[in-house]
Amino acid sequence: MGTPVKAQEFAPSCVELRLYVEPVPETGAVYWRINGFRARLLIWTVAEWEKLERRPADAQYHPSGVWCALRLD
């Protein structure tokens, strides 16, 4: 049999676990750029659309069952 070997002692690690929480999108908006300008596509379900007090005049109904409006910021 061999001689016993002392186990190495490990120092506590300095590594921290960081949790990334994705920000909640603003009213169901999707953002991208069109010709360098920030654009967003606002999306409402039919139920949300019916509850709106002021509906955007330029919004369009999409066949997938949602209302959409494009905005350039």
mmCIF file of the N, C-alpha and C atoms, coordinates in Angstrom:
data_MODEL
# 
_entry.id   MODEL 
# 
loop_
_atom_site.group_PDB 
_atom_site.id 
_atom_site.type_symbol 
_atom_site.label_atom_id 
_atom_site.label_alt_id 
_atom_site.label_comp_id 
_atom_site.label_asym_id 
_atom_site.label_entity_id 
_atom_site.label_seq_id 
_atom_site.pdbx_PDB_ins_code 
_atom_site.Cartn_x 
_atom_site.Cartn_y 
_atom_site.Cartn_z 
_atom_site.occupancy 
_atom_site.B_iso_or_equiv 
_atom_site.pdbx_formal_charge 
_atom_site.auth_seq_id 
_atom_site.auth_comp_id 
_atom_site.auth_asym_id 
_atom_site.auth_atom_id 
_atom_site.pdbx_PDB_model_num 
ATOM 1   N N  . MET A 1 1  ? 0.844   -1.175 0.000   1.00 0.00 ? 1  MET A N  1 
ATOM 2   C CA . MET A 1 1  ? 0.000   0.000  0.000   1.00 0.00 ? 1  MET A CA 1 
ATOM 3   C C  . MET A 1 1  ? 0.888   1.236  0.000   1.00 0.00 ? 1  MET A C  1 
ATOM 4   N N  . GLY A 1 2  ? 0.353   2.294  -0.600  1.00 0.00 ? 2  GLY A N  1 
ATOM 5   C CA . GLY A 1 2  ? 1.105   3.540  -0.655  1.00 0.00 ? 2  GLY A CA 1 
ATOM 6   C C  . GLY A 1 2  ? 0.918   4.352  0.609   1.00 0.00 ? 2  GLY A C  1 
ATOM 7   N N  . THR A 1 3  ? 1.652   5.404  0.671   1.00 0.00 ? 3  THR A N  1 
ATOM 8   C CA . THR A 1 3  ? 1.532   6.273  1.835   1.00 0.00 ? 3  THR A CA 1 
ATOM 9   C C  . THR A 1 3  ? 0.360   7.218  1.636   1.00 0.00 ? 3  THR A C  1 
ATOM 10  N N  . PRO A 1 4  ? -0.312  7.574  2.715   1.00 0.00 ? 4  PRO A N  1 
ATOM 11  C CA . PRO A 1 4  ? -1.452  8.470  2.582   1.00 0.00 ? 4  PRO A CA 1 
ATOM 12  C C  . PRO A 1 4  ? -1.002  9.844  2.102   1.00 0.00 ? 4  PRO A C  1 
ATOM 13  N N  . VAL A 1 5  ? -1.846  10.452 1.270   1.00 0.00 ? 5  VAL A N  1 
ATOM 14  C CA . VAL A 1 5  ? -1.561  11.776 0.734   1.00 0.00 ? 5  VAL A CA 1 
ATOM 15  C C  . VAL A 1 5  ? -2.564  12.745 1.337   1.00 0.00 ? 5  VAL A C  1 
ATOM 16  N N  . LYS A 1 6  ? -2.044  13.852 1.869   1.00 0.00 ? 6  LYS A N  1 
ATOM 17  C CA . LYS A 1 6  ? -2.921  14.850 2.485   1.00 0.00 ? 6  LYS A CA 1 
ATOM 18  C C  . LYS A 1 6  ? -3.713  15.565 1.389   1.00 0.00 ? 6  LYS A C  1 
ATOM 19  N N  . ALA A 1 7  ? -4.985  15.671 1.587   1.00 0.00 ? 7  ALA A N  1 
ATOM 20  C CA . ALA A 1 7  ? -5.842  16.360 0.611   1.00 0.00 ? 7  ALA A CA 1 
ATOM 21  C C  . ALA A 1 7  ? -5.527  17.844 0.598   1.00 0.00 ? 7  ALA A C  1 
ATOM 22  N N  . GLN A 1 8  ? -5.599  18.439 -0.580  1.00 0.00 ? 8  GLN A N  1 
ATOM 23  C CA . GLN A 1 8  ? -5.336  19.871 -0.688  1.00 0.00 ? 8  GLN A CA 1 
ATOM 24  C C  . GLN A 1 8  ? -6.496  20.652 -0.107  1.00 0.00 ? 8  GLN A C  1 
ATOM 25  N N  . GLU A 1 9  ? -6.164  21.749 0.526   1.00 0.00 ? 9  GLU A N  1 
ATOM 26  C CA . GLU A 1 9  ? -7.201  22.624 1.042   1.00 0.00 ? 9  GLU A CA 1 
ATOM 27  C C  . GLU A 1 9  ? -7.476  23.687 -0.004  1.00 0.00 ? 9  GLU A C  1 
ATOM 28  N N  . PHE A 1 10 ? -8.727  23.877 -0.320  1.00 0.00 ? 10 PHE A N  1 
ATOM 29  C CA . PHE A 1 10 ? -9.102  24.861 -1.332  1.00 0.00 ? 10 PHE A CA 1 
ATOM 30  C C  . PHE A 1 10 ? -9.634  26.112 -0.648  1.00 0.00 ? 10 PHE A C  1 
ATOM 31  N N  . ALA A 1 11 ? -9.138  27.247 -1.101  1.00 0.00 ? 11 ALA A N  1 
ATOM 32  C CA . ALA A 1 11 ? -9.641  28.521 -0.592  1.00 0.00 ? 11 ALA A CA 1 
ATOM 33  C C  . ALA A 1 11 ? -11.005 28.781 -1.214  1.00 0.00 ? 11 ALA A C  1 
ATOM 34  N N  . PRO A 1 12 ? -11.900 29.432 -0.486  1.00 0.00 ? 12 PRO A N  1 
ATOM 35  C CA . PRO A 1 12 ? -13.208 29.738 -1.075  1.00 0.00 ? 12 PRO A CA 1 
ATOM 36  C C  . PRO A 1 12 ? -13.045 30.595 -2.332  1.00 0.00 ? 12 PRO A C  1 
ATOM 37  N N  . SER A 1 13 ? -13.843 30.317 -3.273  1.00 0.00 ? 13 SER A N  1 
ATOM 38  C CA . SER A 1 13 ? -13.787 31.017 -4.554  1.00 0.00 ? 13 SER A CA 1 
ATOM 39  C C  . SER A 1 13 ? -14.405 32.409 -4.435  1.00 0.00 ? 13 SER A C  1 
ATOM 40  N N  . CYS A 1 14 ? -13.881 33.325 -5.205  1.00 0.00 ? 14 CYS A N  1 
ATOM 41  C CA . CYS A 1 14 ? -14.408 34.696 -5.227  1.00 0.00 ? 14 CYS A CA 1 
ATOM 42  C C  . CYS A 1 14 ? -15.457 34.879 -6.321  1.00 0.00 ? 14 CYS A C  1 
ATOM 43  N N  . VAL A 1 15 ? -15.785 33.826 -6.998  1.00 0.00 ? 15 VAL A N  1 
ATOM 44  C CA . VAL A 1 15 ? -16.746 33.900 -8.093  1.00 0.00 ? 15 VAL A CA 1 
ATOM 45  C C  . VAL A 1 15 ? -18.142 34.133 -7.522  1.00 0.00 ? 15 VAL A C  1 
ATOM 46  N N  . GLU A 1 16 ? -18.840 35.099 -8.084  1.00 0.00 ? 16 GLU A N  1 
ATOM 47  C CA . GLU A 1 16 ? -20.199 35.395 -7.651  1.00 0.00 ? 16 GLU A CA 1 
ATOM 48  C C  . GLU A 1 16 ? -21.176 35.017 -8.751  1.00 0.00 ? 16 GLU A C  1 
ATOM 49  N N  . LEU A 1 17 ? -22.297 34.559 -8.353  1.00 0.00 ? 17 LEU A N  1 
ATOM 50  C CA . LEU A 1 17 ? -23.353 34.264 -9.300  1.00 0.00 ? 17 LEU A CA 1 
ATOM 51  C C  . LEU A 1 17 ? -24.190 35.521 -9.474  1.00 0.00 ? 17 LEU A C  1 
ATOM 52  N N  . ARG A 1 18 ? -24.316 35.966 -10.709 1.00 0.00 ? 18 ARG A N  1 
ATOM 53  C CA . ARG A 1 18 ? -25.116 37.159 -10.989 1.00 0.00 ? 18 ARG A CA 1 
ATOM 54  C C  . ARG A 1 18 ? -26.304 36.757 -11.851 1.00 0.00 ? 18 ARG A C  1 
ATOM 55  N N  . LEU A 1 19 ? -27.438 37.222 -11.456 1.00 0.00 ? 19 LEU A N  1 
ATOM 56  C CA . LEU A 1 19 ? -28.669 36.899 -12.160 1.00 0.00 ? 19 LEU A CA 1 
ATOM 57  C C  . LEU A 1 19 ? -29.044 38.045 -13.081 1.00 0.00 ? 19 LEU A C  1 
ATOM 58  N N  . TYR A 1 20 ? -29.260 37.738 -14.354 1.00 0.00 ? 20 TYR A N  1 
ATOM 59  C CA . TYR A 1 20 ? -29.689 38.747 -15.312 1.00 0.00 ? 20 TYR A CA 1 
ATOM 60  C C  . TYR A 1 20 ? -31.207 38.687 -15.420 1.00 0.00 ? 20 TYR A C  1 
ATOM 61  N N  . VAL A 1 21 ? -31.838 39.805 -15.137 1.00 0.00 ? 21 VAL A N  1 
ATOM 62  C CA . VAL A 1 21 ? -33.294 39.897 -15.266 1.00 0.00 ? 21 VAL A CA 1 
ATOM 63  C C  . VAL A 1 21 ? -33.580 40.766 -16.477 1.00 0.00 ? 21 VAL A C  1 
ATOM 64  N N  . GLU A 1 22 ? -34.173 40.157 -17.481 1.00 0.00 ? 22 GLU A N  1 
ATOM 65  C CA . GLU A 1 22 ? -34.467 40.885 -18.705 1.00 0.00 ? 22 GLU A CA 1 
ATOM 66  C C  . GLU A 1 22 ? -35.535 41.940 -18.426 1.00 0.00 ? 22 GLU A C  1 
ATOM 67  N N  . PRO A 1 23 ? -35.325 43.180 -18.910 1.00 0.00 ? 23 PRO A N  1 
ATOM 68  C CA . PRO A 1 23 ? -36.315 44.221 -18.656 1.00 0.00 ? 23 PRO A CA 1 
ATOM 69  C C  . PRO A 1 23 ? -37.644 43.903 -19.342 1.00 0.00 ? 23 PRO A C  1 
ATOM 70  N N  . VAL A 1 24 ? -38.703 44.332 -18.704 1.00 0.00 ? 24 VAL A N  1 
ATOM 71  C CA . VAL A 1 24 ? -40.036 44.111 -19.251 1.00 0.00 ? 24 VAL A CA 1 
ATOM 72  C C  . VAL A 1 24 ? -40.241 45.079 -20.416 1.00 0.00 ? 24 VAL A C  1 
ATOM 73  N N  . PRO A 1 25 ? -40.625 44.583 -21.583 1.00 0.00 ? 25 PRO A N  1 
ATOM 74  C CA . PRO A 1 25 ? -40.829 45.480 -22.712 1.00 0.00 ? 25 PRO A CA 1 
ATOM 75  C C  . PRO A 1 25 ? -41.975 46.454 -22.461 1.00 0.00 ? 25 PRO A C  1 
ATOM 76  N N  . GLU A 1 26 ? -41.848 47.625 -23.029 1.00 0.00 ? 26 GLU A N  1 
ATOM 77  C CA . GLU A 1 26 ? -42.845 48.680 -22.847 1.00 0.00 ? 26 GLU A CA 1 
ATOM 78  C C  . GLU A 1 26 ? -44.092 48.359 -23.670 1.00 0.00 ? 26 GLU A C  1 
ATOM 79  N N  . THR A 1 27 ? -45.169 48.069 -23.010 1.00 0.00 ? 27 THR A N  1 
ATOM 80  C CA . THR A 1 27 ? -46.477 47.814 -23.626 1.00 0.00 ? 27 THR A CA 1 
ATOM 81  C C  . THR A 1 27 ? -46.404 46.917 -24.856 1.00 0.00 ? 27 THR A C  1 
ATOM 82  N N  . GLY A 1 28 ? -45.663 45.853 -24.766 1.00 0.00 ? 28 GLY A N  1 
ATOM 83  C CA . GLY A 1 28 ? -45.617 44.907 -25.872 1.00 0.00 ? 28 GLY A CA 1 
ATOM 84  C C  . GLY A 1 28 ? -44.944 45.460 -27.110 1.00 0.00 ? 28 GLY A C  1 
ATOM 85  N N  . ALA A 1 29 ? -43.946 46.297 -26.947 1.00 0.00 ? 29 ALA A N  1 
ATOM 86  C CA . ALA A 1 29 ? -43.278 46.918 -28.090 1.00 0.00 ? 29 ALA A CA 1 
ATOM 87  C C  . ALA A 1 29 ? -42.047 46.121 -28.490 1.00 0.00 ? 29 ALA A C  1 
ATOM 88  N N  . VAL A 1 30 ? -41.748 46.130 -29.772 1.00 0.00 ? 30 VAL A N  1 
ATOM 89  C CA . VAL A 1 30 ? -40.551 45.532 -30.331 1.00 0.00 ? 30 VAL A CA 1 
ATOM 90  C C  . VAL A 1 30 ? -39.756 46.662 -30.968 1.00 0.00 ? 30 VAL A C  1 
ATOM 91  N N  . TYR A 1 31 ? -38.437 46.732 -30.694 1.00 0.00 ? 31 TYR A N  1 
ATOM 92  C CA . TYR A 1 31 ? -37.615 47.833 -31.184 1.00 0.00 ? 31 TYR A CA 1 
ATOM 93  C C  . TYR A 1 31 ? -36.617 47.370 -32.234 1.00 0.00 ? 31 TYR A C  1 
ATOM 94  N N  . TRP A 1 32 ? -36.314 48.219 -33.192 1.00 0.00 ? 32 TRP A N  1 
ATOM 95  C CA . TRP A 1 32 ? -35.253 48.028 -34.164 1.00 0.00 ? 32 TRP A CA 1 
ATOM 96  C C  . TRP A 1 32 ? -34.978 49.371 -34.807 1.00 0.00 ? 32 TRP A C  1 
ATOM 97  N N  . ARG A 1 33 ? -34.110 49.433 -35.812 1.00 0.00 ? 33 ARG A N  1 
ATOM 98  C CA . ARG A 1 33 ? -33.785 50.691 -36.489 1.00 0.00 ? 33 ARG A CA 1 
ATOM 99  C C  . ARG A 1 33 ? -34.168 50.628 -37.959 1.00 0.00 ? 33 ARG A C  1 
ATOM 100 N N  . ILE A 1 34 ? -34.732 51.746 -38.423 1.00 0.00 ? 34 ILE A N  1 
ATOM 101 C CA . ILE A 1 34 ? -35.072 51.911 -39.835 1.00 0.00 ? 34 ILE A CA 1 
ATOM 102 C C  . ILE A 1 34 ? -34.316 53.150 -40.310 1.00 0.00 ? 34 ILE A C  1 
ATOM 103 N N  . ASN A 1 35 ? -33.386 52.977 -41.244 1.00 0.00 ? 35 ASN A N  1 
ATOM 104 C CA . ASN A 1 35 ? -32.554 54.076 -41.749 1.00 0.00 ? 35 ASN A CA 1 
ATOM 105 C C  . ASN A 1 35 ? -31.882 54.846 -40.615 1.00 0.00 ? 35 ASN A C  1 
ATOM 106 N N  . GLY A 1 36 ? -31.461 54.146 -39.582 1.00 0.00 ? 36 GLY A N  1 
ATOM 107 C CA . GLY A 1 36 ? -30.770 54.767 -38.459 1.00 0.00 ? 36 GLY A CA 1 
ATOM 108 C C  . GLY A 1 36 ? -31.673 55.321 -37.378 1.00 0.00 ? 36 GLY A C  1 
ATOM 109 N N  . PHE A 1 37 ? -32.967 55.389 -37.624 1.00 0.00 ? 37 PHE A N  1 
ATOM 110 C CA . PHE A 1 37 ? -33.899 55.914 -36.633 1.00 0.00 ? 37 PHE A CA 1 
ATOM 111 C C  . PHE A 1 37 ? -34.484 54.762 -35.822 1.00 0.00 ? 37 PHE A C  1 
ATOM 112 N N  . ARG A 1 38 ? -34.595 54.985 -34.521 1.00 0.00 ? 38 ARG A N  1 
ATOM 113 C CA . ARG A 1 38 ? -35.174 53.954 -33.667 1.00 0.00 ? 38 ARG A CA 1 
ATOM 114 C C  . ARG A 1 38 ? -36.661 53.840 -33.970 1.00 0.00 ? 38 ARG A C  1 
ATOM 115 N N  . ALA A 1 39 ? -37.105 52.629 -34.166 1.00 0.00 ? 39 ALA A N  1 
ATOM 116 C CA . ALA A 1 39 ? -38.518 52.374 -34.473 1.00 0.00 ? 39 ALA A CA 1 
ATOM 117 C C  . ALA A 1 39 ? -39.056 51.344 -33.487 1.00 0.00 ? 39 ALA A C  1 
ATOM 118 N N  . ARG A 1 40 ? -40.335 51.393 -33.253 1.00 0.00 ? 40 ARG A N  1 
ATOM 119 C CA . ARG A 1 40 ? -40.970 50.391 -32.404 1.00 0.00 ? 40 ARG A CA 1 
ATOM 120 C C  . ARG A 1 40 ? -42.312 50.014 -33.001 1.00 0.00 ? 40 ARG A C  1 
ATOM 121 N N  . LEU A 1 41 ? -42.633 48.767 -32.827 1.00 0.00 ? 41 LEU A N  1 
ATOM 122 C CA . LEU A 1 41 ? -43.908 48.250 -33.291 1.00 0.00 ? 41 LEU A CA 1 
ATOM 123 C C  . LEU A 1 41 ? -44.738 47.947 -32.058 1.00 0.00 ? 41 LEU A C  1 
ATOM 124 N N  . LEU A 1 42 ? -45.791 48.716 -31.872 1.00 0.00 ? 42 LEU A N  1 
ATOM 125 C CA . LEU A 1 42 ? -46.692 48.501 -30.729 1.00 0.00 ? 42 LEU A CA 1 
ATOM 126 C C  . LEU A 1 42 ? -47.703 47.433 -31.121 1.00 0.00 ? 42 LEU A C  1 
ATOM 127 N N  . ILE A 1 43 ? -47.948 46.514 -30.210 1.00 0.00 ? 43 ILE A N  1 
ATOM 128 C CA . ILE A 1 43 ? -48.819 45.376 -30.501 1.00 0.00 ? 43 ILE A CA 1 
ATOM 129 C C  . ILE A 1 43 ? -49.841 45.221 -29.382 1.00 0.00 ? 43 ILE A C  1 
ATOM 130 N N  . TRP A 1 44 ? -51.111 45.063 -29.762 1.00 0.00 ? 44 TRP A N  1 
ATOM 131 C CA . TRP A 1 44 ? -52.188 44.830 -28.797 1.00 0.00 ? 44 TRP A CA 1 
ATOM 132 C C  . TRP A 1 44 ? -52.973 43.592 -29.209 1.00 0.00 ? 44 TRP A C  1 
ATOM 133 N N  . THR A 1 45 ? -53.389 42.819 -28.228 1.00 0.00 ? 45 THR A N  1 
ATOM 134 C CA . THR A 1 45 ? -54.320 41.731 -28.520 1.00 0.00 ? 45 THR A CA 1 
ATOM 135 C C  . THR A 1 45 ? -55.697 42.360 -28.744 1.00 0.00 ? 45 THR A C  1 
ATOM 136 N N  . VAL A 1 46 ? -56.614 41.597 -29.247 1.00 0.00 ? 46 VAL A N  1 
ATOM 137 C CA . VAL A 1 46 ? -57.970 42.119 -29.479 1.00 0.00 ? 46 VAL A CA 1 
ATOM 138 C C  . VAL A 1 46 ? -58.593 42.563 -28.159 1.00 0.00 ? 46 VAL A C  1 
ATOM 139 N N  . ALA A 1 47 ? -58.378 41.793 -27.084 1.00 0.00 ? 47 ALA A N  1 
ATOM 140 C CA . ALA A 1 47 ? -58.932 42.157 -25.776 1.00 0.00 ? 47 ALA A CA 1 
ATOM 141 C C  . ALA A 1 47 ? -58.324 43.469 -25.276 1.00 0.00 ? 47 ALA A C  1 
ATOM 142 N N  . GLU A 1 48 ? -57.002 43.641 -25.441 1.00 0.00 ? 48 GLU A N  1 
ATOM 143 C CA . GLU A 1 48 ? -56.349 44.887 -25.028 1.00 0.00 ? 48 GLU A CA 1 
ATOM 144 C C  . GLU A 1 48 ? -56.847 46.056 -25.881 1.00 0.00 ? 48 GLU A C  1 
ATOM 145 N N  . TRP A 1 49 ? -57.018 45.812 -27.170 1.00 0.00 ? 49 TRP A N  1 
ATOM 146 C CA . TRP A 1 49 ? -57.480 46.857 -28.094 1.00 0.00 ? 49 TRP A CA 1 
ATOM 147 C C  . TRP A 1 49 ? -58.865 47.362 -27.699 1.00 0.00 ? 49 TRP A C  1 
ATOM 148 N N  . GLU A 1 50 ? -59.742 46.444 -27.342 1.00 0.00 ? 50 GLU A N  1 
ATOM 149 C CA . GLU A 1 50 ? -61.108 46.828 -26.974 1.00 0.00 ? 50 GLU A CA 1 
ATOM 150 C C  . GLU A 1 50 ? -61.139 47.634 -25.669 1.00 0.00 ? 50 GLU A C  1 
ATOM 151 N N  . LYS A 1 51 ? -60.151 47.465 -24.798 1.00 0.00 ? 51 LYS A N  1 
ATOM 152 C CA . LYS A 1 51 ? -60.107 48.197 -23.528 1.00 0.00 ? 51 LYS A CA 1 
ATOM 153 C C  . LYS A 1 51 ? -59.470 49.581 -23.653 1.00 0.00 ? 51 LYS A C  1 
ATOM 154 N N  . LEU A 1 52 ? -58.812 49.870 -24.773 1.00 0.00 ? 52 LEU A N  1 
ATOM 155 C CA . LEU A 1 52 ? -58.157 51.171 -24.940 1.00 0.00 ? 52 LEU A CA 1 
ATOM 156 C C  . LEU A 1 52 ? -59.182 52.292 -25.004 1.00 0.00 ? 52 LEU A C  1 
ATOM 157 N N  . GLU A 1 53 ? -58.908 53.363 -24.267 1.00 0.00 ? 53 GLU A N  1 
ATOM 158 C CA . GLU A 1 53 ? -59.801 54.522 -24.318 1.00 0.00 ? 53 GLU A CA 1 
ATOM 159 C C  . GLU A 1 53 ? -59.584 55.311 -25.605 1.00 0.00 ? 53 GLU A C  1 
ATOM 160 N N  . ARG A 1 54 ? -58.305 55.499 -25.958 1.00 0.00 ? 54 ARG A N  1 
ATOM 161 C CA . ARG A 1 54 ? -57.972 56.208 -27.201 1.00 0.00 ? 54 ARG A CA 1 
ATOM 162 C C  . ARG A 1 54 ? -57.172 55.277 -28.087 1.00 0.00 ? 54 ARG A C  1 
ATOM 163 N N  . ARG A 1 55 ? -57.748 54.869 -29.188 1.00 0.00 ? 55 ARG A N  1 
ATOM 164 C CA . ARG A 1 55 ? -57.086 53.951 -30.110 1.00 0.00 ? 55 ARG A CA 1 
ATOM 165 C C  . ARG A 1 55 ? -56.342 54.739 -31.178 1.00 0.00 ? 55 ARG A C  1 
ATOM 166 N N  . PRO A 1 56 ? -55.107 54.349 -31.495 1.00 0.00 ? 56 PRO A N  1 
ATOM 167 C CA . PRO A 1 56 ? -54.364 55.048 -32.538 1.00 0.00 ? 56 PRO A CA 1 
ATOM 168 C C  . PRO A 1 56 ? -55.072 54.934 -33.883 1.00 0.00 ? 56 PRO A C  1 
ATOM 169 N N  . ALA A 1 57 ? -55.203 56.061 -34.565 1.00 0.00 ? 57 ALA A N  1 
ATOM 170 C CA . ALA A 1 57 ? -55.914 56.083 -35.844 1.00 0.00 ? 57 ALA A CA 1 
ATOM 171 C C  . ALA A 1 57 ? -55.150 55.341 -36.932 1.00 0.00 ? 57 ALA A C  1 
ATOM 172 N N  . ASP A 1 58 ? -53.824 55.236 -36.791 1.00 0.00 ? 58 ASP A N  1 
ATOM 173 C CA . ASP A 1 58 ? -53.024 54.590 -37.832 1.00 0.00 ? 58 ASP A CA 1 
ATOM 174 C C  . ASP A 1 58 ? -52.747 53.108 -37.559 1.00 0.00 ? 58 ASP A C  1 
ATOM 175 N N  . ALA A 1 59 ? -53.317 52.558 -36.509 1.00 0.00 ? 59 ALA A N  1 
ATOM 176 C CA . ALA A 1 59 ? -53.112 51.141 -36.205 1.00 0.00 ? 59 ALA A CA 1 
ATOM 177 C C  . ALA A 1 59 ? -53.832 50.279 -37.235 1.00 0.00 ? 59 ALA A C  1 
ATOM 178 N N  . GLN A 1 60 ? -53.251 49.110 -37.476 1.00 0.00 ? 60 GLN A N  1 
ATOM 179 C CA . GLN A 1 60 ? -53.832 48.182 -38.448 1.00 0.00 ? 60 GLN A CA 1 
ATOM 180 C C  . GLN A 1 60 ? -54.034 46.820 -37.802 1.00 0.00 ? 60 GLN A C  1 
ATOM 181 N N  . TYR A 1 61 ? -55.094 46.163 -38.215 1.00 0.00 ? 61 TYR A N  1 
ATOM 182 C CA . TYR A 1 61 ? -55.372 44.813 -37.719 1.00 0.00 ? 61 TYR A CA 1 
ATOM 183 C C  . TYR A 1 61 ? -54.570 43.820 -38.548 1.00 0.00 ? 61 TYR A C  1 
ATOM 184 N N  . HIS A 1 62 ? -53.891 42.910 -37.886 1.00 0.00 ? 62 HIS A N  1 
ATOM 185 C CA . HIS A 1 62 ? -53.112 41.883 -38.576 1.00 0.00 ? 62 HIS A CA 1 
ATOM 186 C C  . HIS A 1 62 ? -53.898 40.577 -38.548 1.00 0.00 ? 62 HIS A C  1 
ATOM 187 N N  . PRO A 1 63 ? -53.857 39.795 -39.631 1.00 0.00 ? 63 PRO A N  1 
ATOM 188 C CA . PRO A 1 63 ? -54.624 38.540 -39.683 1.00 0.00 ? 63 PRO A CA 1 
ATOM 189 C C  . PRO A 1 63 ? -54.284 37.533 -38.581 1.00 0.00 ? 63 PRO A C  1 
ATOM 190 N N  . SER A 1 64 ? -53.141 37.703 -37.910 1.00 0.00 ? 64 SER A N  1 
ATOM 191 C CA . SER A 1 64 ? -52.802 36.777 -36.826 1.00 0.00 ? 64 SER A CA 1 
ATOM 192 C C  . SER A 1 64 ? -53.591 37.070 -35.558 1.00 0.00 ? 64 SER A C  1 
ATOM 193 N N  . GLY A 1 65 ? -54.401 38.139 -35.569 1.00 0.00 ? 65 GLY A N  1 
ATOM 194 C CA . GLY A 1 65 ? -55.277 38.434 -34.442 1.00 0.00 ? 65 GLY A CA 1 
ATOM 195 C C  . GLY A 1 65 ? -54.775 39.508 -33.505 1.00 0.00 ? 65 GLY A C  1 
ATOM 196 N N  . VAL A 1 66 ? -53.910 40.404 -33.983 1.00 0.00 ? 66 VAL A N  1 
ATOM 197 C CA . VAL A 1 66 ? -53.405 41.492 -33.147 1.00 0.00 ? 66 VAL A CA 1 
ATOM 198 C C  . VAL A 1 66 ? -53.535 42.816 -33.891 1.00 0.00 ? 66 VAL A C  1 
ATOM 199 N N  . TRP A 1 67 ? -53.530 43.909 -33.136 1.00 0.00 ? 67 TRP A N  1 
ATOM 200 C CA . TRP A 1 67 ? -53.502 45.259 -33.698 1.00 0.00 ? 67 TRP A CA 1 
ATOM 201 C C  . TRP A 1 67 ? -52.076 45.775 -33.594 1.00 0.00 ? 67 TRP A C  1 
ATOM 202 N N  . CYS A 1 68 ? -51.581 46.482 -34.617 1.00 0.00 ? 68 CYS A N  1 
ATOM 203 C CA . CYS A 1 68 ? -50.205 46.947 -34.657 1.00 0.00 ? 68 CYS A CA 1 
ATOM 204 C C  . CYS A 1 68 ? -50.158 48.416 -35.066 1.00 0.00 ? 68 CYS A C  1 
ATOM 205 N N  . ALA A 1 69 ? -49.154 49.132 -34.528 1.00 0.00 ? 69 ALA A N  1 
ATOM 206 C CA . ALA A 1 69 ? -48.902 50.516 -34.924 1.00 0.00 ? 69 ALA A CA 1 
ATOM 207 C C  . ALA A 1 69 ? -47.396 50.755 -34.917 1.00 0.00 ? 69 ALA A C  1 
ATOM 208 N N  . LEU A 1 70 ? -46.855 51.338 -35.978 1.00 0.00 ? 70 LEU A N  1 
ATOM 209 C CA . LEU A 1 70 ? -45.429 51.607 -36.100 1.00 0.00 ? 70 LEU A CA 1 
ATOM 210 C C  . LEU A 1 70 ? -45.138 53.021 -35.636 1.00 0.00 ? 70 LEU A C  1 
ATOM 211 N N  . ARG A 1 71 ? -44.076 53.187 -34.825 1.00 0.00 ? 71 ARG A N  1 
ATOM 212 C CA . ARG A 1 71 ? -43.672 54.496 -34.330 1.00 0.00 ? 71 ARG A CA 1 
ATOM 213 C C  . ARG A 1 71 ? -42.176 54.693 -34.562 1.00 0.00 ? 71 ARG A C  1 
ATOM 214 N N  . LEU A 1 72 ? -41.779 55.837 -35.063 1.00 0.00 ? 72 LEU A N  1 
ATOM 215 C CA . LEU A 1 72 ? -40.372 56.205 -35.183 1.00 0.00 ? 72 LEU A CA 1 
ATOM 216 C C  . LEU A 1 72 ? -40.063 57.189 -34.085 1.00 0.00 ? 72 LEU A C  1 
ATOM 217 N N  . ASP A 1 73 ? -39.049 56.890 -33.281 1.00 0.00 ? 73 ASP A N  1 
ATOM 218 C CA . ASP A 1 73 ? -38.675 57.758 -32.163 1.00 0.00 ? 73 ASP A CA 1 
ATOM 219 C C  . ASP A 1 73 ? -37.662 58.792 -32.616 1.00 0.00 ? 73 ASP A C  1 
# 
